[in-house]
Amino acid sequence: RAFVVDAVTGPALMFRPRKVIAAPGDTFSVDLIAEEVADLMLAHVTIEYDDGALSLESVTQGDFLAGTGGSVVFLEALTPGSVLLDTAVAEGDPAGVSGTGVLATLVFRANASTTTAFRFADGAVFRDPGNAETPIVETVPGAVVVE
């Protein structure tokens, strides 16, 4: 028997993997995922993390919005303990993307032994090509265990 477990109801924001186990000094990456979206043109997301336990090493654009063939704009603003990401596509055909895909990849360094989480700050927004807001039904935090 084959079956699929779909525990996240979209449209949603989540991290993949949802749990990371690392040692102090290790670097690891997590993908920011837009899950089960329809006609996504823009995502505005702030990710919060414990900057005593983790250091953000880099943020790179994911390939999901590039699926329209349009020009992707990717902006990041870093402050201690958070990163604001704005990513959008213009002049694509179709104008927005549908499905599930990677919006960004974040690379962190584990600084101290602890258990912590990545969280989405209030105010995350998805928008369609008409600039109408698409409700985000669920945001799923990620966990990090540094041992």
Number of C-alpha atoms within 10 A of each C-alpha: 2 3 5 5 5 7 6 15 13 19 20 19 27 22 23 16 14 15 15 16 13 19 16 16 15 12 16 16 17 21 21 22 21 25 22 16 21 17 17 25 26 26 22 15 21 19 18 18 20 15 14 12 20 24 18 21 12 11 19 14 21 19 13 20 28 19 17 19 15 17 13 22 14 17 14 14 10 13 10 12 16 19 20 17 20 19 20 23 24 19 13 18 11 15 19 26 23 18 14 17 19 19 24 21 19 18 16 19 19 24 18 16 15 17 14 15 19 21 19 21 14 10 9 18 16 26 20 19 19 10 11 10 14 18 14 18 11 14 21 16 17 20 17 20 17 20 12
